[in-house]
């Protein structure tokens, strides 16, 4: 899965938008004011960091060598997925969906309503 296709998929999520608050080399995807994905390239390898339930995060790390604790993030709540082709695209999309849902649930009521009404 390429960085471009990852970005396109993330931006299909309701209320999502891209930002570069940490510089040109780290694409941040937010829903309202909260980040649900970091997309970057490290050591010439594209990767995506996603929020994850701690139990599921650990399980994914055990199943896939390409899934590691979040790089420069809370290690129990974030995973970094190296896009080396070892994880099926559908599974990566499911991880993105999970991250988006976790972050959306934590939005304040006003932000949730704005997203749902297409105003965010």
Secondary structure, DSSP 8 states (H G I E B T S, - for coil): --HHHHHHHHTTSTTEEEE-TT-TTEEEEEETTEEEEEEEEETTEEEEEEE--HHHHHHHHHH-TTEEE-TTS-TTTEEEEE-SS-S-HHHHHHHHHHHHHHHHHHS-HHHHHHHHTT--
